[in-house]
Amino acid sequence: YLVNVLQRLLEELDVEPYQAEIIADSTWEYIDADDSVRSTTGVEDSTYEAMKPSYLASNGWMADASELRAVYQVSGEIFQKLEPLVCALPSD
């Protein structure tokens, strides 16, 4: 459900539908507790490790909304559109 909500929000912000799907799925994969890709368009550690600089998915809740910038396909432009509409609640 939450992945679909994020995807629709991105589309309302004029992000192309396929890119919105990638970002929504990748956001879920970024915070889920494992390192297995379970969505059709999301990415996990292998993608982030191939980037320069390389890093790993957090596999946990985000402590700050700015962590969205680390999610695959979230550009500065997309983050600027999202930032006023999202927040992070870093506890279970």
RAHU-V374220 format. One record per backbone hydrogen bond with DSSP energy under -0.5 kcal/mol. CO is the residue of the C=O (numbers start at 1). NH is the residue of the N-H. If there is no record, write none. Layout:
CO|NH + CO|NH
This chain:
1|5 + 2|6 + 3|7 + 4|8 + 5|9 + 6|10 + 7|11 + 8|12 + 9|13 + 10|15 + 11|14 + 16|20 + 17|21 + 18|22 + 19|23 + 20|24 + 21|25 + 22|26 + 23|27 + 24|28 + 25|29 + 26|30 + 27|31 + 28|32 + 30|59 + 30|60 + 36|38 + 44|47 + 44|48 + 45|49 + 46|50 + 48|51 + 48|55 + 64|67 + 65|68 + 66|69 + 67|70 + 68|71 + 71|74 + 73|75 + 75|79 + 76|80 + 77|81 + 78|82 + 79|83 + 80|84 + 82|85 + 82|86 + 83|86 + 88|90
